[in-house]
């Protein structure tokens, strides 16, 4: 196993993951009782999902499955598609260094792979999912680039500072920060949203982005970039993700405000706002019957695969493609419902 660059924060990640599960467990138990009393859920029919990519992507119904937090990409069925074999690099990020939080799996892993394919070395920030993070590291190295592992909790300002400083120490620079780590746990009844749950969502999704950006800005050069992961829930809201949606809307506002603030430094700040994406975040949130229909209500009638989202991060990170773009929120949500 590769040596991590933030060993002093590894046990912090374990403690935070346990706190995630403490929030998750009673909500799962209550929802399981609800599923048993309600019987079969609607939407078990096969979908006619839109396929417009370089290769076909899985569509609902997916196998029913559920995970404890923070989730394990290797356990997902079907396996997320992150390697984008038809995507050809062209040096858009040649010689650059990127630090990506939540890079062990899902969108973060796909972004790490494409950044490496475009020429960047990658620092992999993650909570405590060592096996997943090592697979991301190997995927980056297979693209001919270097990678380091940075386990720890983005909600800890000391970790944010250490992660940035160790990235700069290892690679000699930092050009791109991708804020992508997130905590999500849905609540069917608003009164079940505890203070601990609410606090954890805000600390990870808002404080974490702030801490990482604050630590990175002093190192980012003119032409550097920050890309934040927002969400369709920050645009449209979500009745069962009140706290999460609030943080994602806050991330969008943070993006626009920080972009304006950093123009004089030549640092661009943008956000990607994905819809449903097949990553460990969702089976570690929803129960099996909901996971089986994940993404079915989008106009495309399926969830996105991580490799379908990652090219947007390349686009926004590269000065070759996005030099005149800052403060934008790019939705990638599988279409809009009319009406």
HELIX and SHEET records of a PDB file:
HELIX    1   1 UNK A    7  UNK A    9  5                                   3    
HELIX    2   2 UNK A   10  UNK A   38  1                                  29    
HELIX    3   3 UNK A   73  UNK A   75  5                                   3    
HELIX    4   4 UNK A  106  UNK A  117  1                                  12    
HELIX    5   5 UNK A  130  UNK A  142  1                                  13    
HELIX    6   6 UNK A  157  UNK A  171  1                                  15    
HELIX    7   7 UNK A  190  UNK A  192  5                                   3    
HELIX    8   8 UNK A  195  UNK A  202  1                                   8    
HELIX    9   9 UNK A  203  UNK A  207  3                                   5    
HELIX   10  10 UNK A  208  UNK A  217  1                                  10    
HELIX   11  11 UNK A  232  UNK A  236  1                                   5    
HELIX   12  12 UNK A  242  UNK A  262  1                                  21    
HELIX   13  13 UNK A  263  UNK A  265  5                                   3    
HELIX   14  14 UNK A  280  UNK A  283  1                                   4    
HELIX   15  15 UNK A  288  UNK A  292  1                                   5    
HELIX   16  16 UNK A  306  UNK A  317  1                                  12    
SHEET    1   A 7 UNK A 147  UNK A 151  0                                        
SHEET    2   A 7 UNK A 121  UNK A 126  1                                        
SHEET    3   A 7 UNK A  97  UNK A 100  1                                        
SHEET    4   A 7 UNK A 176  UNK A 179  1                                        
SHEET    5   A 7 UNK A 225  UNK A 229  1                                        
SHEET    6   A 7 UNK A 268  UNK A 274  1                                        
SHEET    7   A 7 UNK A 329  UNK A 332  1                                        
END                                                                             
